Amino acid sequence: MSATFKDIGVSSEGHVGIVEIQRPPHNFFDNLLINQIADAFEAFDRDMNIRAYVLCAQGKSFCAGADFANRPQTGAAESGKHLYKEATRLFRSRKPSVAAVQGPAIGGGLGLAVMPDFRVASPEARFSANFTRLGFHPGFSLTFTLPRLIGQQKANLMFYTGRRIGGEEAHAWGLADVLVPLADVRKAAIALATEVEGRFLPQESEINELREELSGVHATVTVSIQAPGEVFRARLHELFRFDDDGLIREIWLKAENQRRVDAFLRS
C-alpha cells in the first residue's frame, strides 16, 4: 500500500493487513482517524494479496472513545463529514478482521473494538459502554452489535451501568474470542487472522458441492480451485444474473456485510 497516513500505521504480514492506531496513550478518535482507518480497510479490500486484516493500537488504551476536546473534528457539522457517516465505511469492509485489544476500549472505542469480526484481548483490557454516564444514547452501532455478541441482558447491563468489564470476564461473556498475556495480544491477533484467511482459498470439496448446486445454471464462468477467495466470490457475483431462484445469493457473504451496514444506519 503506497498511501501514507497521519494517525495510523499500515503494514502487512503475509496475507494479513495490519492497521495500527497511532495516537497514544489513549487513541481518542475523531472524523480524521475514522476516515483514515476506513481508507486503509478499503485499500486492503482492493488488494488481492490481502485476505484479512488486524486493527491494533499503540499506547495504554486500544481506544478510550471520542475526542470531545476537539468537537468540530469529532462530529460537528463544521468538519464537513459526520462521524457516523464515516464510520459506516468500516462496516462495509469485505474481508475478515480481528481487533487486538491490549487496553481500555471505552464508549465509541468499544464500538470500534466490536466492529471487527473477532477480538483478541489481554486480562488488562477493559470494555465499557459509558454513554449513559455522559447523558446520551449508545453510539457506533453498539445497540446492534453488542447484543449479538453477549446477549441482550448482558448488553443492557453494560449500557445501563457503564461498568468496565475486564479482559477475563469479557472472554467468559464472549466479548473477546481469545485471551492471551498482554505481550502476546498483537501476535495472537495476527495468528488468528492468518488462520481465518487460510479459508479464503476454497476447498475442492466446497467447489464440487457448489458446482452440483449450480448444475442447472447456464453460466459462462468457470470456477477455479486455485482462485483466491476474492476472485472466487467475484465470479459468483457474475452468476447473479442467472440466479432466478436466489440460490447463489444465499451463499453470497456480502449480504451479511450489507445487513451490518443497514443495522448501523438504523441504530
Contacts in CASP RR format, 6 or more apart in sequence:
PFRMAT RR
TARGET T0000
AUTHOR 0000-0000-0000
METHOD contacts of the structure
MODEL  1
MSATFKDIGVSSEGHVGIVEIQRPPHNFFDNLLINQIADAFEAFDRDMNI
RAYVLCAQGKSFCAGADFANRPQTGAAESGKHLYKEATRLFRSRKPSVAA
VQGPAIGGGLGLAVMPDFRVASPEARFSANFTRLGFHPGFSLTFTLPRLI
GQQKANLMFYTGRRIGGEEAHAWGLADVLVPLADVRKAAIALATEVEGRF
LPQESEINELREELSGVHATVTVSIQAPGEVFRARLHELFRFDDDGLIRE
IWLKAENQRRVDAFLRS
1 10 0 8 1.000
1 12 0 8 1.000
1 40 0 8 1.000
1 43 0 8 1.000
1 44 0 8 1.000
1 47 0 8 1.000
3 10 0 8 1.000
3 39 0 8 1.000
3 40 0 8 1.000
3 43 0 8 1.000
5 36 0 8 1.000
5 39 0 8 1.000
5 40 0 8 1.000
6 32 0 8 1.000
6 36 0 8 1.000
7 21 0 8 1.000
7 22 0 8 1.000
7 23 0 8 1.000
7 32 0 8 1.000
7 33 0 8 1.000
7 36 0 8 1.000
8 19 0 8 1.000
8 20 0 8 1.000
8 21 0 8 1.000
8 22 0 8 1.000
8 33 0 8 1.000
8 36 0 8 1.000
8 37 0 8 1.000
8 40 0 8 1.000
9 18 0 8 1.000
9 19 0 8 1.000
9 20 0 8 1.000
9 22 0 8 1.000
9 40 0 8 1.000
10 17 0 8 1.000
10 18 0 8 1.000
10 19 0 8 1.000
10 20 0 8 1.000
10 40 0 8 1.000
10 43 0 8 1.000
11 17 0 8 1.000
11 18 0 8 1.000
11 20 0 8 1.000
12 18 0 8 1.000
12 49 0 8 1.000
12 50 0 8 1.000
13 190 0 8 1.000
13 194 0 8 1.000
14 49 0 8 1.000
14 194 0 8 1.000
15 49 0 8 1.000
15 50 0 8 1.000
15 51 0 8 1.000
15 52 0 8 1.000
15 194 0 8 1.000
15 197 0 8 1.000
15 198 0 8 1.000
15 200 0 8 1.000
16 50 0 8 1.000
16 51 0 8 1.000
16 52 0 8 1.000
16 53 0 8 1.000
16 54 0 8 1.000
16 190 0 8 1.000
16 193 0 8 1.000
16 194 0 8 1.000
16 197 0 8 1.000
17 44 0 8 1.000
17 50 0 8 1.000
17 52 0 8 1.000
17 53 0 8 1.000
17 54 0 8 1.000
17 193 0 8 1.000
18 53 0 8 1.000
18 54 0 8 1.000
18 56 0 8 1.000
18 190 0 8 1.000
19 37 0 8 1.000
19 40 0 8 1.000
19 41 0 8 1.000
19 53 0 8 1.000
19 54 0 8 1.000
19 55 0 8 1.000
19 56 0 8 1.000
20 56 0 8 1.000
20 57 0 8 1.000
20 58 0 8 1.000
21 27 0 8 1.000
21 29 0 8 1.000
21 33 0 8 1.000
21 37 0 8 1.000
21 55 0 8 1.000
21 56 0 8 1.000
21 57 0 8 1.000
21 58 0 8 1.000
21 62 0 8 1.000
21 63 0 8 1.000
22 57 0 8 1.000
22 58 0 8 1.000
23 29 0 8 1.000
23 33 0 8 1.000
23 58 0 8 1.000
24 57 0 8 1.000
24 58 0 8 1.000
24 59 0 8 1.000
24 60 0 8 1.000
25 59 0 8 1.000
25 60 0 8 1.000
25 61 0 8 1.000
26 59 0 8 1.000
26 60 0 8 1.000
26 61 0 8 1.000
26 63 0 8 1.000
26 64 0 8 1.000
26 65 0 8 1.000
26 104 0 8 1.000
27 57 0 8 1.000
27 58 0 8 1.000
27 59 0 8 1.000
27 61 0 8 1.000
27 62 0 8 1.000
27 63 0 8 1.000
27 64 0 8 1.000
28 63 0 8 1.000
28 64 0 8 1.000
28 65 0 8 1.000
28 66 0 8 1.000
28 67 0 8 1.000
28 69 0 8 1.000
29 63 0 8 1.000
29 65 0 8 1.000
29 66 0 8 1.000
29 67 0 8 1.000
29 74 0 8 1.000
29 108 0 8 1.000
29 109 0 8 1.000
29 112 0 8 1.000
30 66 0 8 1.000
30 67 0 8 1.000
30 70 0 8 1.000
30 73 0 8 1.000
30 74 0 8 1.000
30 75 0 8 1.000
30 83 0 8 1.000
31 73 0 8 1.000
31 74 0 8 1.000
31 75 0 8 1.000
31 79 0 8 1.000
31 80 0 8 1.000
31 81 0 8 1.000
31 82 0 8 1.000
31 83 0 8 1.000
31 86 0 8 1.000
32 73 0 8 1.000
34 83 0 8 1.000
34 86 0 8 1.000
34 87 0 8 1.000
34 89 0 8 1.000
34 90 0 8 1.000
35 81 0 8 1.000
35 86 0 8 1.000
35 89 0 8 1.000
37 55 0 8 1.000
37 90 0 8 1.000
38 86 0 8 1.000
38 87 0 8 1.000
38 89 0 8 1.000
38 90 0 8 1.000
41 53 0 8 1.000
41 89 0 8 1.000
41 90 0 8 1.000
41 93 0 8 1.000
41 97 0 8 1.000
42 89 0 8 1.000
42 93 0 8 1.000
44 50 0 8 1.000
44 53 0 8 1.000
44 93 0 8 1.000
44 95 0 8 1.000
45 93 0 8 1.000
45 94 0 8 1.000
45 95 0 8 1.000
48 228 0 8 1.000
48 230 0 8 1.000
48 231 0 8 1.000
50 95 0 8 1.000
51 95 0 8 1.000
51 96 0 8 1.000
51 197 0 8 1.000
51 198 0 8 1.000
51 200 0 8 1.000
51 228 0 8 1.000
51 229 0 8 1.000
51 230 0 8 1.000
52 95 0 8 1.000
52 96 0 8 1.000
52 97 0 8 1.000
52 98 0 8 1.000
52 193 0 8 1.000
52 194 0 8 1.000
52 196 0 8 1.000
52 197 0 8 1.000
52 200 0 8 1.000
53 93 0 8 1.000
53 95 0 8 1.000
53 96 0 8 1.000
53 97 0 8 1.000
53 98 0 8 1.000
53 193 0 8 1.000
54 97 0 8 1.000
54 98 0 8 1.000
54 99 0 8 1.000
54 100 0 8 1.000
54 186 0 8 1.000
54 189 0 8 1.000
54 190 0 8 1.000
54 193 0 8 1.000
55 97 0 8 1.000
55 98 0 8 1.000
55 99 0 8 1.000
55 100 0 8 1.000
55 112 0 8 1.000
55 115 0 8 1.000
55 116 0 8 1.000
56 62 0 8 1.000
56 99 0 8 1.000
56 100 0 8 1.000
56 102 0 8 1.000
56 185 0 8 1.000
56 186 0 8 1.000
56 189 0 8 1.000
57 63 0 8 1.000
57 100 0 8 1.000
57 102 0 8 1.000
59 102 0 8 1.000
60 103 0 8 1.000
60 104 0 8 1.000
61 103 0 8 1.000
61 104 0 8 1.000
61 105 0 8 1.000
61 106 0 8 1.000
62 99 0 8 1.000
62 100 0 8 1.000
62 101 0 8 1.000
62 102 0 8 1.000
62 103 0 8 1.000
62 104 0 8 1.000
62 105 0 8 1.000
62 109 0 8 1.000
62 112 0 8 1.000
62 113 0 8 1.000
62 125 0 8 1.000
63 104 0 8 1.000
63 105 0 8 1.000
63 106 0 8 1.000
63 108 0 8 1.000
63 109 0 8 1.000
63 112 0 8 1.000
63 113 0 8 1.000
64 104 0 8 1.000
64 105 0 8 1.000
64 106 0 8 1.000
64 109 0 8 1.000
65 106 0 8 1.000
65 107 0 8 1.000
65 108 0 8 1.000
65 109 0 8 1.000
65 110 0 8 1.000
65 112 0 8 1.000
66 74 0 8 1.000
66 83 0 8 1.000
66 107 0 8 1.000
66 108 0 8 1.000
66 109 0 8 1.000
67 73 0 8 1.000
67 74 0 8 1.000
68 74 0 8 1.000
72 78 0 8 1.000
72 79 0 8 1.000
73 79 0 8 1.000
74 83 0 8 1.000
75 81 0 8 1.000
75 82 0 8 1.000
75 83 0 8 1.000
84 139 0 8 1.000
84 140 0 8 1.000
84 264 0 8 1.000
87 140 0 8 1.000
87 141 0 8 1.000
87 264 0 8 1.000
88 261 0 8 1.000
88 264 0 8 1.000
88 265 0 8 1.000
90 112 0 8 1.000
90 115 0 8 1.000
91 115 0 8 1.000
91 141 0 8 1.000
91 257 0 8 1.000
91 260 0 8 1.000
91 261 0 8 1.000
91 264 0 8 1.000
92 257 0 8 1.000
92 261 0 8 1.000
93 257 0 8 1.000
94 230 0 8 1.000
94 254 0 8 1.000
94 257 0 8 1.000
95 197 0 8 1.000
95 230 0 8 1.000
96 117 0 8 1.000
96 118 0 8 1.000
96 193 0 8 1.000
96 196 0 8 1.000
96 197 0 8 1.000
97 115 0 8 1.000
97 116 0 8 1.000
97 117 0 8 1.000
97 118 0 8 1.000
97 193 0 8 1.000
98 116 0 8 1.000
98 117 0 8 1.000
98 118 0 8 1.000
98 119 0 8 1.000
98 120 0 8 1.000
98 189 0 8 1.000
98 190 0 8 1.000
98 192 0 8 1.000
98 193 0 8 1.000
98 196 0 8 1.000
99 112 0 8 1.000
99 113 0 8 1.000
99 114 0 8 1.000
99 115 0 8 1.000
99 116 0 8 1.000
99 118 0 8 1.000
99 119 0 8 1.000
99 120 0 8 1.000
99 189 0 8 1.000
100 120 0 8 1.000
100 185 0 8 1.000
100 186 0 8 1.000
100 188 0 8 1.000
100 189 0 8 1.000
100 190 0 8 1.000
101 113 0 8 1.000
101 119 0 8 1.000
101 120 0 8 1.000
101 121 0 8 1.000
101 122 0 8 1.000
101 125 0 8 1.000
101 127 0 8 1.000
101 176 0 8 1.000
101 185 0 8 1.000
102 121 0 8 1.000
102 122 0 8 1.000
102 124 0 8 1.000
102 125 0 8 1.000
102 182 0 8 1.000
102 185 0 8 1.000
102 186 0 8 1.000
103 121 0 8 1.000
103 122 0 8 1.000
103 124 0 8 1.000
103 125 0 8 1.000
103 126 0 8 1.000
104 125 0 8 1.000
104 126 0 8 1.000
104 127 0 8 1.000
104 128 0 8 1.000
104 164 0 8 1.000
105 111 0 8 1.000
105 112 0 8 1.000
105 113 0 8 1.000
105 125 0 8 1.000
105 126 0 8 1.000
105 127 0 8 1.000
105 128 0 8 1.000
106 126 0 8 1.000
106 127 0 8 1.000
106 128 0 8 1.000
106 130 0 8 1.000
106 164 0 8 1.000
107 128 0 8 1.000
107 129 0 8 1.000
107 130 0 8 1.000
107 131 0 8 1.000
107 138 0 8 1.000
107 139 0 8 1.000
107 140 0 8 1.000
107 142 0 8 1.000
108 139 0 8 1.000
108 140 0 8 1.000
108 142 0 8 1.000
109 140 0 8 1.000
110 127 0 8 1.000
110 128 0 8 1.000
110 129 0 8 1.000
110 140 0 8 1.000
110 142 0 8 1.000
110 146 0 8 1.000
111 139 0 8 1.000
111 140 0 8 1.000
111 141 0 8 1.000
111 142 0 8 1.000
111 145 0 8 1.000
111 146 0 8 1.000
112 140 0 8 1.000
113 119 0 8 1.000
113 127 0 8 1.000
114 140 0 8 1.000
114 142 0 8 1.000
114 145 0 8 1.000
114 146 0 8 1.000
114 149 0 8 1.000
114 175 0 8 1.000
115 140 0 8 1.000
115 141 0 8 1.000
115 145 0 8 1.000
117 196 0 8 1.000
118 177 0 8 1.000
118 178 0 8 1.000
118 192 0 8 1.000
118 196 0 8 1.000
119 170 0 8 1.000
119 175 0 8 1.000
119 176 0 8 1.000
119 177 0 8 1.000
119 178 0 8 1.000
120 176 0 8 1.000
120 177 0 8 1.000
120 178 0 8 1.000
120 179 0 8 1.000
120 180 0 8 1.000
120 185 0 8 1.000
120 188 0 8 1.000
120 189 0 8 1.000
120 192 0 8 1.000
121 167 0 8 1.000
121 170 0 8 1.000
121 171 0 8 1.000
121 176 0 8 1.000
121 178 0 8 1.000
121 179 0 8 1.000
121 180 0 8 1.000
121 185 0 8 1.000
122 167 0 8 1.000
122 179 0 8 1.000
122 180 0 8 1.000
122 181 0 8 1.000
122 182 0 8 1.000
122 184 0 8 1.000
122 185 0 8 1.000
123 166 0 8 1.000
123 167 0 8 1.000
123 168 0 8 1.000
123 179 0 8 1.000
123 181 0 8 1.000
123 182 0 8 1.000
124 167 0 8 1.000
124 182 0 8 1.000
125 166 0 8 1.000
125 167 0 8 1.000
125 170 0 8 1.000
125 176 0 8 1.000
126 164 0 8 1.000
126 165 0 8 1.000
126 166 0 8 1.000
126 167 0 8 1.000
127 158 0 8 1.000
127 164 0 8 1.000
127 165 0 8 1.000
127 166 0 8 1.000
127 167 0 8 1.000
127 170 0 8 1.000
127 175 0 8 1.000
128 158 0 8 1.000
128 162 0 8 1.000
128 163 0 8 1.000
128 164 0 8 1.000
128 165 0 8 1.000
129 138 0 8 1.000
129 142 0 8 1.000
129 146 0 8 1.000
129 155 0 8 1.000
129 158 0 8 1.000
129 159 0 8 1.000
129 162 0 8 1.000
130 162 0 8 1.000
131 137 0 8 1.000
131 138 0 8 1.000
131 139 0 8 1.000
131 159 0 8 1.000
131 162 0 8 1.000
132 138 0 8 1.000
132 159 0 8 1.000
132 160 0 8 1.000
132 162 0 8 1.000
133 162 0 8 1.000
137 143 0 8 1.000
138 146 0 8 1.000
138 159 0 8 1.000
139 267 0 8 1.000
141 260 0 8 1.000
141 263 0 8 1.000
141 264 0 8 1.000
141 267 0 8 1.000
142 155 0 8 1.000
142 159 0 8 1.000
142 267 0 8 1.000
143 155 0 8 1.000
143 159 0 8 1.000
143 267 0 8 1.000
144 263 0 8 1.000
144 264 0 8 1.000
144 266 0 8 1.000
144 267 0 8 1.000
145 260 0 8 1.000
145 263 0 8 1.000
146 155 0 8 1.000
146 158 0 8 1.000
146 159 0 8 1.000
147 155 0 8 1.000
149 173 0 8 1.000
149 174 0 8 1.000
149 175 0 8 1.000
150 158 0 8 1.000
150 173 0 8 1.000
150 174 0 8 1.000
150 175 0 8 1.000
154 173 0 8 1.000
157 163 0 8 1.000
158 165 0 8 1.000
165 173 0 8 1.000
165 175 0 8 1.000
167 176 0 8 1.000
167 179 0 8 1.000
168 179 0 8 1.000
170 176 0 8 1.000
171 177 0 8 1.000
171 178 0 8 1.000
171 179 0 8 1.000
177 192 0 8 1.000
178 188 0 8 1.000
178 189 0 8 1.000
178 192 0 8 1.000
180 188 0 8 1.000
200 228 0 8 1.000
200 229 0 8 1.000
200 230 0 8 1.000
201 226 0 8 1.000
201 228 0 8 1.000
201 229 0 8 1.000
202 225 0 8 1.000
202 227 0 8 1.000
202 229 0 8 1.000
202 232 0 8 1.000
204 225 0 8 1.000
207 223 0 8 1.000
207 225 0 8 1.000
210 223 0 8 1.000
210 251 0 8 1.000
211 223 0 8 1.000
213 247 0 8 1.000
214 239 0 8 1.000
214 247 0 8 1.000
214 248 0 8 1.000
217 239 0 8 1.000
217 242 0 8 1.000
217 243 0 8 1.000
217 247 0 8 1.000
217 248 0 8 1.000
218 242 0 8 1.000
219 238 0 8 1.000
219 239 0 8 1.000
219 242 0 8 1.000
221 235 0 8 1.000
221 238 0 8 1.000
221 239 0 8 1.000
222 235 0 8 1.000
223 232 0 8 1.000
223 235 0 8 1.000
223 236 0 8 1.000
224 231 0 8 1.000
224 232 0 8 1.000
227 235 0 8 1.000
233 252 0 8 1.000
233 253 0 8 1.000
233 254 0 8 1.000
236 248 0 8 1.000
236 251 0 8 1.000
236 252 0 8 1.000
237 252 0 8 1.000
237 254 0 8 1.000
239 248 0 8 1.000
240 248 0 8 1.000
240 249 0 8 1.000
240 252 0 8 1.000
242 248 0 8 1.000
243 249 0 8 1.000
249 255 0 8 1.000
END
